[in-house]
Each structure stands twice: as structure tokens, then as C-alpha cells.
Amino acid sequence: MGKILGLGSEDMPTIGYARVSSHDQKNDLVRQQELLEAFCAAKGWGHEIIADLGSGLNYKKKGLQRLLELILFKRIRGLVAFVDDDDLDVLNLAQGKDQF
């Protein structure tokens, strides 16, 4: 996928994206951020963590807008995100394969 999109080189950051739906889940958001930070650091990746609090149907979230901007302007090497509360999904957008 990354070759098709022509995304950033290896010196670009991998982005960790964390999101929860409501303020009641703020502790879960903090936990996601900490796990993303630890995962990227353990892999030795330069990274940035972006976090959002709000509905997945709200496409105007500040963090999501930042993530989309980074992808559109090819300033991202990879993406690590939670697909549900407990699972990390790692996408290597620059090379089009998993980084696990």
C-alpha cells in the first residue's frame, strides 16, 4: 500500500493513533497512549502519538485531521492503531507490509 501511496521514507515518524468515544473512557485513552509509546519505542521507531476523544463517526476530530494531513502530505512512515480496545494493528505504510 505504501508504494502505491508513495508515503514517507524511513526517517519519517511512525504514528500511533489512540481514540476512545467518551470522557468515561479517558483512562482507556491514557492506557492506549502508553502502550503505543512503549510499542514504538521497543521497535526503535521514531514516532508521534496522536490521541482523540470522540465518536468514530466524527471526522472532524483534531487528532484525526492531523493524522490525515500527515498521510496526505507523505509525512508518515507507518501507522500503529487500536482496532478495538485490546488489539494493536501495525501498518507499514512506507513498505506495504506488517512490521511485526
N, C-alpha and C positions, 0 to 999 in steps of 0.2 A: 504494500500500500504506500509506503514511504517514497519509493522510487516514482510511483505514479504521481504523488502529490509534490515531489521534489522538496521535501522538508529539510530542515537544518542539518548541519554536519555534526560530527561527534563532539565538537566543542560547545554546541548548544545545550541548554539545560533539558533534563527530563522533568516534566511537570507532574506533580502529584495533585490530584483533584479530589477533594473531600466535600461531601454535601449531605445535609440532613434536611428534613422537611419542616421541622418545627422547633421552637425555642425549648420545648420539653426535652429535645434530643441533643441539647448543647454539649452535654458530657460525651455523647457518642461522636460528635464532631471533633472534639478535642482528642479523643482516642484515635479516630481515623487519621488526624493530622500527625499525631505522634508515631503511629505505625507507618505512615507514608514516609515520614522523615527518616525513621530508623531503616526502613527497607532500602530507600535510595542511598543513604549513607553507607549501608553494609555492602551495596553493589559498587560503591566508589563513584557514583554518578554525580556530576554537578546537577543541582536540582533547585526547583522552586515549588513551594506548596501553595496551592490556591484553595481557599475554603469558601463555601457558600451555605447559607442558611435560608431555605425557602423551597417551595414546591418544585418538583421536577418539571412541571408544566409551565413554570415561569421562566421564559427565555431571556428575561431582562436582568437576571441576577448579575451583580457586578463581577463576581469571580468567573462566571461562565462567559461573560463578554470578554474578559481578559484572556481566558483560555482560547476562545475562538480567534481573537486578534493575533495571539501568538502563532496559532496554526496557520491562519490565512497569510501572515507575513513571514512564514517559514522561519520562526524564531524558536523552534522546539525540536528536540531530538526524539523524545519519546513521551509517553503518557502512562501514568500509573493511576488507576482509579478503582474505587469500590464498585462492584457490580451489585452487591447487596451488602447488608451490614457486616458480613464476616469474610467476604472473599475479595482479594485484590485481583485486578486484571491488569496485566502489564502489556502494553503495546509498544513495540519498537517501530515508531513511525518513520524513522530515517532509513531503516533497513528492511522493513516489511516482515518482521518475524518476532516471535516472543523473545524476551530477554531472560526468561527463567533458565 
